[in-house]
Amino acid sequence: MPAERSDIRGGVKEHLLAVAKLSASDRAALQSLIPLASGLGAGTVFGLFFVGRRQASFAVFESIAIVAVLVAVATTAYYSIALLHRDTAITNKELAETAVPLVVAAVLLILISIVARLEGATQRVAVLLPLVLVAVIATIELATSGVAIEPTAAPVVALAILAAGAAFGALGTVIDKRGRRSVRRAEHDRLALLTSRGYGLTEGRLAVALPRLAGEEESPPLDLWRRDERTFIDGPGALRLRDAVDERWQSLAAGEAHGPRVEAGAPGPAVPGDAPGPSVDGTVLLEVETAGGPPRADAPTELRLATLRPGADPPRQTATLTVNNDGLFDITALVA
């Protein structure tokens, strides 16, 4: 009798040990998550270090999102390896929790790719982005719904997904065309209004000095408005001037441009906002900043000019211009 009891106990113990072992299907599932995480991580690292230069705002957003992707894929890989090393049975909940960071990483990469491809005006992006989010949410819901699909139905499902994508694309195209049309009409109306008030569209150049790009002898041309011997610049022109000034100083700092040419003895222009006084040598335009303008980003209400005037006290000066009733800045003193 004691011997038989010992055999029974040993059999139960062996049975419990067999149940506690990691099953072959769970092991295969965990092992498949590791190369998927590695592939996503490698692609993300490639995108982080081998892409072209982007604007600072999007570069920061992209960097944070990519770091989040790397953390997510590393979490999935870590949990998978830890469960494989433990070699005990796992539940469906544990397997799902291990795969969830990988799903989050995939969604983040999709959103980064979508945002990078939404080029154009802020208004157009704001209109199209909700459609993109609806498509992403619908895809996630469909993927997590647990609907069983037979292998023979795979082509039909693929065609349905492509059809849905084409429908969303067509809807986005219609909305985008309407947005472009409204922007064009607004520009036409603005041109007609300014012309009717006596403004004439012309081209001019800055009288202040700027860093010169290779092979360049004079400042870049500007689209200007003239009326009663006064010269004005509109909101889009001010934004282009701001970007051009920033680009030239950045090129100078990188050794890709020549310094501003200031001729000795040449009187500099009286920058708006300066107190009257004796003329000094040529003025250098250091920076142009815009402010205000909601809800349109291309319609600033203030223009801040930072200049350097050798011989003045102090040499660095700042002037702030505000738009007139027609939405224009008076820069008569800055142009030739």
Stockholm file with secondary structure:
# STOCKHOLM 1.0

chainA/1-336         MPAERSDIRGGVKEHLLAVAKLSASDRAALQSLIPLASGLGAGTVFGLFFVGRRQASFAVFESIAIVAVLVAVATTAYYSIALLHRDTAITNKELAETAVPLVVAAVLLILISIVARLEGATQRVAVLLPLVLVAVIATIELATSGVAIEPTAAPVVALAILAAGAAFGALGTVIDKRGRRSVRRAEHDRLALLTSRGYGLTEGRLAVALPRLAGEEESPPLDLWRRDERTFIDGPGALRLRDAVDERWQSLAAGEAHGPRVEAGAPGPAVPGDAPGPSVDGTVLLEVETAGGPPRADAPTELRLATLRPGADPPRQTATLTVNNDGLFDITALVA
#=GR chainA/1-336 SS CHHHHHHHHHHHHHHHHHHHBCCHHHHHHHHHHHHHHHHHHHHHHHHHHSSCCCCHHHHHHHHHHHHHHHHHHHHHHHHHHHHHHHTBCCCHHHHHHHHHHHHHHHHHHHHHHHHHHCCSCHHHHHHHHHHHHHHHHHHHHHHTSCCCCCGGGHHHHHHHHHHHHHHHHHHHHHHHHHHHHHHHHHHHHHHHHHHHTTCEEEEEEBSSBCCEETTCCSCCEEEEEEETTEEEECHHHHHHHHHHHHHHHHHHHTTSEECCCCCTTCCCCCCTTCCCCCCCSCCEEEEEEEECCTTCTTCCSEEEEEEECTTSSSSEEEEEEECCTTSCEECGGGBC
#=GC SS_cons         CHHHHHHHHHHHHHHHHHHHBCCHHHHHHHHHHHHHHHHHHHHHHHHHHSSCCCCHHHHHHHHHHHHHHHHHHHHHHHHHHHHHHHTBCCCHHHHHHHHHHHHHHHHHHHHHHHHHHCCSCHHHHHHHHHHHHHHHHHHHHHHTSCCCCCGGGHHHHHHHHHHHHHHHHHHHHHHHHHHHHHHHHHHHHHHHHHHHTTCEEEEEEBSSBCCEETTCCSCCEEEEEEETTEEEECHHHHHHHHHHHHHHHHHHHTTSEECCCCCTTCCCCCCTTCCCCCCCSCCEEEEEEEECCTTCTTCCSEEEEEEECTTSSSSEEEEEEECCTTSCEECGGGBC
//
